[in-house]
Amino acid sequence: MHAPALIGFFGLAAACASEQFPPGGPILHTTPKIVATIPDTNAVNVKAKHVVIKFDRVMSESPSGASSLALMFLVSPWTGQPDVDWRRDHFVVTPRKGIRPNTVYTVTMLPGVTDLHSNSIKTTATLTFSTGPTIPATAIRGIIFDWVGNKAAPKALVEAIARPDTNTVYLTIADSSGRFALQHLPPGTYKIRGWLDANSNRKLDQRELFDTTTLTLTDTVRTELLAFIHDTVGPRIGDVKVADSVTLRVTFDKGIDTAQQIPSIRFALKAKDSSAVPITRVVAGTVFDSLVAARRKAHDDSLGRLDSLRRADSGVTGRDTLALRRRALQRQNRRDSIALAARPKPSRPPPVTEVVVQLGAALTPGSTYRLSADSVRNLQRRVRSSALAFTLPKVPSKDSLARADSLKARRKPAAGHPPPPRRP
């Protein structure tokens, strides 16, 4: 039976079903299932003008997590948002510029399609077919990262633009771990571009993180995309936090060029009277935190050994509560480390956004300082110098502390007396 006839058949069946089943029907609690597609998956020499996806029940026009059904479908090659018609128990998907001859198509239905009882399909479904005689067994596989965030980019969009015919654009979406696959593309040279589609409009907009690369496809090839904001303005100081009287944590508004050595950045700190505060060391925030964690671990290990010796000397054979807690914490840390190691990581270290500035003299409470950073480069090697003023909080006086203690004592109810009722 031809595709148009089948579509008509589905429409007639839906019309009959509306007379047989009363509104509201029995409530279902199971996940909807796809029972048929037109064309069939992996079909070749397809002549259809539409793609039909039929379910085992009546579906909803309102998907979960999207404003329209069209946003639940990706059609590759991509020619724009497809037209999606709701026909009760099936959807009719039509590519924006129709189905072309001698082309392999991949139609992806994203998680969130829902039935009338709010049961959603939580997995991705893919249909591949060809209007030509073959389907190439090729694939571009890879993973896309939020590079500055040092984490995978789930649901990022990835496109492959054919060269030199840039009008042909293949599109896919990354899974929850940032992995993606563009399959069944003709062999050739492609420009690969991936981006974090923050506003879900399926277009690369300003301030969205992206990365590009060019590769040649013959069979199967792998690649990695390190997405970041491509900005023509260099990094600037966005925040300064006083960790203690001789330590500042400085955050920049964007990643610093990975080729720029953090200790080589020229920082200067001046008081309100323009006197300079000596700076002894500048390191990346991650380096500083690693050193602190290593010292803490060494300290905890030494305490553990000391506890063991004390128990041996005293002849205590029961479980020591403190040691038990420490061992439980160590086990949890090992589990966290294993889970962290299992996550995909970029092959290149992430750009630094936070640095720690250590001082040679203590800062004065209540005073204002101005920190400057000279010639900091962003990931596109754009240079910028910036400065930021900050003020340390004042140390409370003895009189104010005494007044606070007195106020707490007056508010505390006397022994044996209930607290006063709260005012409405």
Protein Blocks (a to p, Z undefined) as FASTA:
>chain_A
ZZklmmmmmmmmmmmmmmmpcghiacdfbdcddfbdcddehiahiabfbdcdddfbdcdf
bdghiabfklmpccdddebjcddddehjaccdddfkopaehiacdddddehiacfkopac
fbdcdddddfbfbdcdbddddddddfklopacehiacdddddfblkbccdddddfkopac
dehiacddddddddddfkonopacehiacdddddddfkbccdddddddddfbdcddfbdc
dfblmbccdddfbdcdfklcfklpccddddfkopacddfbdcdfklmmmmmmmmmmmmmm
mmmmmmmmmmmmnopabdcfklmmmmmmmmmmmmmmmmmmmpccdfbdcddfbdcdddfb
dcdehiacddddehiacfkopacdddddddddddddfklmmmmmmmmmmmpccehiacdd
ddZZ
